[in-house]
Amino acid sequence: MISYPETEQFRSVITKVLRYTRRHEADRDKELPVMKFIGTIKLHGTNSAICYQKDSGHWCQSRNNIITPQKDNAGFAQYIDPLADEFFNDYVLSQSSIIREQYEQGRKIIIFGEWCGGNIQKNVAICGLTKMFVIFKIRIIGDQIKTTEDEDQIKTMEDEDQIQVDKNSFWIDPKDWSNIKWHKKSIYNIYDFPTFEIDIDFNSPQLSQNKLVEITEEVERQCPIGTYFNKVGIGEGVVWTEWTLTHGDLTFKVKGEQHSVSKVKTLAPVDTEKLANIQEFIDYACTENRMYQGLDYLREQQLTIEMKNIGTFLKWLLNDIIKEEKDTMEKSNIDIKDFPRAMQNKAKIWFQQHLS
């Protein structure tokens, strides 16, 4: 199981670049880099992957599980499994010499994408369209990689212009896979649709904030993928990835207001927000959008939306808030032991209102 790494917030990427560039005492005054990020449309569906390894065949994944047509997630494995070998042989290997080479050497080829459309999610332009798999990233995994935690960390900078890359585990540059698609079978490529570019000067990241917000609001007003399929409706947001220095390891998301899982005062904040008390933090972090994601997690685990599964729901919700908002908790002086009860009170009432 090779999980897709979490996509961070803009503020987290700013902190990460600062820490890695100035990690040594001698680098305290070092100029921070200017990085070019490519923006792709963030699709509101469910994270999925088709995986291949020579002599082992193929398998399908959701975000957290290996899935099969018998134990599925939103019908992805049932649809993709019969097509997987033909797709790989005729539409993947024929398009990418890098994938052919890595596959012949026995490495795993992980084709990540979003399974979306149909009734998978609501309140987006692509809802109601024919279900589709949209490829958004492809990773090569060497056998010695043991944990997903190792895979999603930005690599240590060798000097101001370079990043050390693990040659046994890496993202493939989009130029080597942007033509992989099979439209006849509803397999698309994120580069079939509009993309964006921005140069972010990490010495003054706030100067990029307005453009990030402007692009996100444009996508939210009318999803470009909806436009491609002649469908009017909102989009979720944009995922930004840096390829030149970090080879796809540095990435962040900016969601529109209607899809944000935290009650933000501004999109793409450059600083961590300071909140006054636990209740204000609960209102900020324990939002309806985040709780809906908790229901999606239960469905992925083949669990029904019933009171007997509320413990799993609350555990996921608590972990997700801590993972995404730890910096906000620290800045607001909120003890990690103090907020679970208040969060559970709000979440239990909401869960009871959404029982199957």
Legacy VTK file of the C-alpha trace (Angstrom):
# vtk DataFile Version 3.0
C-alpha trace
ASCII
DATASET POLYDATA
POINTS 356 float
0.000 0.000 0.000
1.550 3.290 -1.137
-0.548 6.147 0.236
-0.659 9.527 -1.447
1.025 12.100 0.826
-1.033 14.841 2.417
-1.191 18.098 0.466
-0.199 20.941 2.769
-1.391 24.509 3.311
0.491 27.468 1.815
1.570 28.619 5.283
3.100 25.182 5.992
5.119 25.274 2.768
6.435 28.745 3.677
7.622 27.381 7.030
9.160 24.303 5.394
11.148 26.322 2.826
12.392 28.673 5.559
13.538 25.823 7.817
15.330 23.875 5.090
17.065 26.874 3.577
18.249 28.228 6.933
18.649 24.991 8.844
22.307 25.727 9.736
23.475 28.594 11.923
25.656 29.887 9.081
22.552 30.150 6.855
20.508 32.437 9.120
20.707 35.366 6.686
20.603 33.290 3.513
18.279 34.461 0.750
15.198 32.289 0.386
14.513 30.850 -3.063
12.121 32.014 -5.745
10.191 28.958 -6.910
7.900 28.420 -9.883
4.727 26.523 -9.007
2.357 24.914 -11.508
-1.307 25.024 -10.512
-3.715 22.251 -11.487
-7.432 22.042 -10.794
-8.275 20.357 -7.483
-10.995 17.819 -8.147
-13.644 16.989 -5.560
-13.927 13.226 -5.687
-12.073 10.426 -3.913
-8.309 9.798 -4.027
-7.501 6.640 -5.988
-4.580 4.891 -7.668
-3.762 2.143 -10.160
-0.491 0.412 -9.272
1.742 -1.846 -11.356
4.842 -3.963 -10.804
6.433 -6.385 -13.225
5.699 -10.020 -12.322
3.178 -8.856 -9.683
0.450 -7.516 -11.940
-1.722 -4.574 -10.924
-3.779 -3.519 -7.928
-6.101 -0.643 -7.060
-6.004 1.673 -4.055
-8.173 4.213 -2.298
-6.467 6.789 -0.084
-6.053 4.360 2.813
-6.685 0.845 1.495
-5.977 -1.644 -1.245
-9.361 -2.171 -2.879
-10.924 -4.830 -5.103
-14.205 -5.096 -7.030
-15.515 -7.050 -4.029
-14.249 -4.571 -1.413
-14.403 -1.283 -3.239
-14.522 2.487 -2.785
-17.160 4.350 -4.817
-16.935 1.708 -7.558
-13.366 2.573 -8.614
-11.885 -0.945 -8.583
-14.959 -2.440 -10.215
-14.593 -0.015 -13.127
-10.799 0.151 -13.483
-9.761 -3.433 -12.733
-10.959 -4.929 -16.059
-9.279 -2.069 -17.975
-6.032 -1.840 -16.017
-3.764 -4.116 -18.064
-4.889 -2.817 -21.451
-4.571 0.761 -20.219
-1.017 0.177 -18.970
0.224 -1.714 -22.016
-1.399 0.438 -24.702
-1.626 3.908 -23.144
1.039 4.154 -20.411
4.096 2.193 -21.562
3.694 3.511 -25.099
3.745 7.133 -23.887
6.583 7.175 -21.354
10.095 5.797 -21.791
10.848 6.530 -18.112
7.928 4.396 -16.956
8.958 1.597 -19.353
12.516 1.662 -18.007
11.484 1.716 -14.336
8.872 -0.992 -14.862
11.412 -3.302 -16.523
13.712 -2.800 -13.513
10.966 -4.120 -11.237
9.982 -0.870 -9.550
6.400 -0.056 -8.631
4.529 2.414 -10.842
1.849 4.262 -8.856
-0.615 6.249 -10.977
-2.459 8.578 -8.611
-5.627 10.381 -9.576
-9.114 11.442 -8.559
-12.121 9.197 -9.126
-14.846 11.774 -9.552
-18.112 12.729 -11.225
-21.372 10.833 -10.884
-22.658 10.893 -7.315
-19.219 10.598 -5.674
-19.410 14.158 -4.315
-21.944 16.978 -4.487
-21.877 20.757 -4.842
-19.333 20.849 -7.698
-19.610 21.253 -11.473
-18.438 17.693 -12.201
-21.238 16.178 -10.089
-23.568 14.237 -12.365
-21.043 13.783 -15.172
-19.989 10.273 -16.175
-17.625 8.939 -13.521
-14.017 9.476 -14.559
-10.483 8.851 -13.337
-8.269 11.940 -13.687
-4.520 11.257 -13.345
-2.714 13.981 -11.403
0.662 12.486 -10.392
2.788 9.382 -11.017
5.359 8.009 -8.575
8.120 5.425 -8.911
8.769 3.379 -5.764
11.916 1.334 -5.141
11.746 -1.820 -3.032
13.814 -0.432 -0.169
11.241 2.262 0.612
9.520 0.977 3.733
7.136 3.730 4.874
4.994 6.392 3.258
6.305 8.827 5.870
9.739 8.704 4.218
8.284 9.345 0.790
6.451 12.622 1.296
9.225 14.645 2.905
10.944 17.370 0.914
14.518 16.276 0.310
17.501 17.964 1.937
18.973 20.794 -0.115
22.569 20.112 -1.203
23.147 23.782 -2.041
21.016 26.797 -2.806
20.001 25.516 -6.245
19.791 21.752 -5.747
17.785 19.189 -3.850
19.033 15.703 -3.124
16.682 13.202 -4.724
16.166 9.585 -3.681
16.683 7.853 -7.021
14.665 4.850 -5.856
11.515 6.821 -5.086
10.484 9.892 -7.026
7.701 11.716 -8.806
7.876 11.626 -12.590
8.007 15.050 -14.225
4.669 15.896 -15.902
6.317 16.262 -19.314
6.829 12.479 -19.203
3.200 11.598 -18.453
0.950 14.519 -19.443
-0.141 12.621 -22.587
-1.245 9.498 -20.703
-5.031 9.237 -21.056
-7.793 7.070 -22.480
-10.793 9.318 -23.010
-12.898 6.578 -24.571
-12.823 4.823 -21.177
-13.176 8.037 -19.111
-9.507 8.134 -18.073
-8.295 11.725 -18.270
-5.126 13.620 -17.414
-5.125 16.725 -15.220
-3.088 18.401 -17.971
-6.024 17.961 -20.361
-7.469 20.941 -18.500
-6.287 24.537 -17.839
-3.231 25.034 -15.619
-1.707 28.084 -13.942
1.789 29.337 -13.097
3.135 31.552 -10.333
6.635 32.495 -9.182
6.707 32.686 -5.379
9.504 34.672 -3.745
9.753 33.095 -0.293
11.506 36.214 1.002
8.120 37.958 0.558
5.483 35.221 0.134
2.668 37.641 0.966
3.224 39.260 -2.442
1.887 36.076 -4.065
-1.181 35.849 -1.859
-3.491 38.038 -3.947
-2.770 36.103 -7.135
-3.343 32.757 -5.390
-6.673 34.027 -4.049
-7.671 35.493 -7.421
-7.020 32.208 -9.255
-8.822 30.166 -6.580
-11.887 32.410 -6.683
-11.926 32.178 -10.484
-11.912 28.358 -10.276
-14.578 28.385 -7.571
-16.913 30.598 -9.625
-16.779 28.250 -12.612
-14.810 25.017 -12.593
-12.600 24.847 -15.722
-13.177 21.098 -15.893
-16.907 21.755 -15.777
-16.407 24.165 -18.682
-14.517 21.448 -20.598
-17.590 19.213 -20.294
-20.075 22.087 -20.892
-21.265 21.948 -17.286
-21.908 25.065 -15.216
-20.904 24.902 -11.552
-18.299 25.666 -8.937
-14.805 24.225 -8.561
-13.021 23.151 -5.382
-9.694 24.951 -5.719
-6.139 24.605 -7.025
-3.156 22.370 -6.153
0.257 24.022 -6.596
3.378 21.909 -7.237
7.039 22.922 -7.579
9.007 20.744 -10.001
12.333 22.458 -10.781
14.031 22.314 -7.356
11.980 19.791 -5.381
10.924 17.520 -8.264
7.282 17.450 -7.213
7.830 17.015 -3.477
6.768 20.557 -2.536
3.043 21.051 -3.000
0.173 22.938 -1.402
-3.549 23.448 -1.931
-5.773 26.503 -1.901
-9.471 25.679 -1.642
-12.337 28.025 -2.327
-14.356 29.237 0.643
-17.206 26.788 0.001
-14.858 23.784 0.252
-12.416 24.881 2.970
-12.358 22.488 5.913
-11.349 25.315 8.269
-13.273 28.555 8.727
-10.551 30.802 7.325
-10.693 34.592 7.265
-8.645 34.671 4.063
-7.713 32.132 1.396
-4.027 31.129 1.149
-2.967 32.711 4.470
0.785 33.198 4.843
0.662 33.244 8.655
-0.907 30.945 11.210
-4.070 32.402 12.717
-4.202 33.036 16.475
-7.520 32.142 18.100
-8.793 33.404 21.435
-10.096 30.224 23.095
-11.037 26.575 22.613
-14.571 27.352 21.416
-13.244 29.699 18.759
-10.819 26.971 17.674
-13.646 24.403 17.462
-15.696 26.785 15.295
-12.628 27.328 13.103
-11.435 23.713 12.746
-14.432 21.428 13.296
-16.401 22.555 10.243
-19.171 20.833 8.345
-16.872 20.277 5.345
-14.332 18.495 7.555
-17.059 16.352 9.138
-18.347 15.397 5.685
-14.803 14.190 4.932
-15.115 12.040 8.055
-18.224 10.397 6.589
-16.280 9.781 3.367
-13.587 8.066 5.460
-16.189 5.741 7.040
-17.507 4.792 3.600
-13.966 4.110 2.382
-13.537 1.744 5.349
-16.784 -0.056 4.371
-18.474 1.295 7.517
-22.069 2.506 7.677
-23.097 5.908 9.025
-24.533 4.486 12.265
-23.969 5.244 15.942
-21.935 2.046 16.354
-19.264 3.655 14.138
-19.198 7.099 15.739
-15.960 6.247 17.578
-14.122 5.728 14.279
-15.600 8.978 12.953
-14.524 10.982 16.019
-11.030 9.467 16.012
-10.531 10.384 12.339
-11.853 13.901 12.937
-9.581 14.477 15.929
-6.489 13.208 14.093
-7.273 15.258 10.983
-7.637 18.479 12.983
-4.385 17.865 14.874
-2.551 17.016 11.635
-3.738 20.092 9.718
-4.052 22.654 12.504
-1.225 21.837 14.911
0.470 25.160 14.143
-2.772 27.043 14.848
-3.146 25.233 18.182
0.418 26.100 19.160
0.067 29.768 18.230
-3.256 29.978 20.096
-1.814 28.223 23.195
-4.457 25.501 23.009
-3.467 22.337 24.847
-4.011 19.235 22.747
-5.634 17.559 25.781
-8.224 20.292 26.273
-10.176 20.437 23.034
-11.314 16.828 22.245
-14.340 16.969 24.578
-15.600 20.248 23.123
-15.023 18.952 19.612
-16.847 15.701 20.336
-19.889 17.541 21.705
-20.286 19.416 18.412
-19.401 16.443 16.207
-21.760 13.983 17.958
-24.778 16.228 17.392
-23.834 16.690 13.735
-23.225 12.950 13.243
-26.641 12.072 14.706
-28.256 14.419 12.180
-26.558 12.573 9.298
-27.214 8.932 10.208
-27.940 6.574 7.315
LINES 1 357
356 0 1 2 3 4 5 6 7 8 9 10 11 12 13 14 15 16 17 18 19 20 21 22 23 24 25 26 27 28 29 30 31 32 33 34 35 36 37 38 39 40 41 42 43 44 45 46 47 48 49 50 51 52 53 54 55 56 57 58 59 60 61 62 63 64 65 66 67 68 69 70 71 72 73 74 75 76 77 78 79 80 81 82 83 84 85 86 87 88 89 90 91 92 93 94 95 96 97 98 99 100 101 102 103 104 105 106 107 108 109 110 111 112 113 114 115 116 117 118 119 120 121 122 123 124 125 126 127 128 129 130 131 132 133 134 135 136 137 138 139 140 141 142 143 144 145 146 147 148 149 150 151 152 153 154 155 156 157 158 159 160 161 162 163 164 165 166 167 168 169 170 171 172 173 174 175 176 177 178 179 180 181 182 183 184 185 186 187 188 189 190 191 192 193 194 195 196 197 198 199 200 201 202 203 204 205 206 207 208 209 210 211 212 213 214 215 216 217 218 219 220 221 222 223 224 225 226 227 228 229 230 231 232 233 234 235 236 237 238 239 240 241 242 243 244 245 246 247 248 249 250 251 252 253 254 255 256 257 258 259 260 261 262 263 264 265 266 267 268 269 270 271 272 273 274 275 276 277 278 279 280 281 282 283 284 285 286 287 288 289 290 291 292 293 294 295 296 297 298 299 300 301 302 303 304 305 306 307 308 309 310 311 312 313 314 315 316 317 318 319 320 321 322 323 324 325 326 327 328 329 330 331 332 333 334 335 336 337 338 339 340 341 342 343 344 345 346 347 348 349 350 351 352 353 354 355
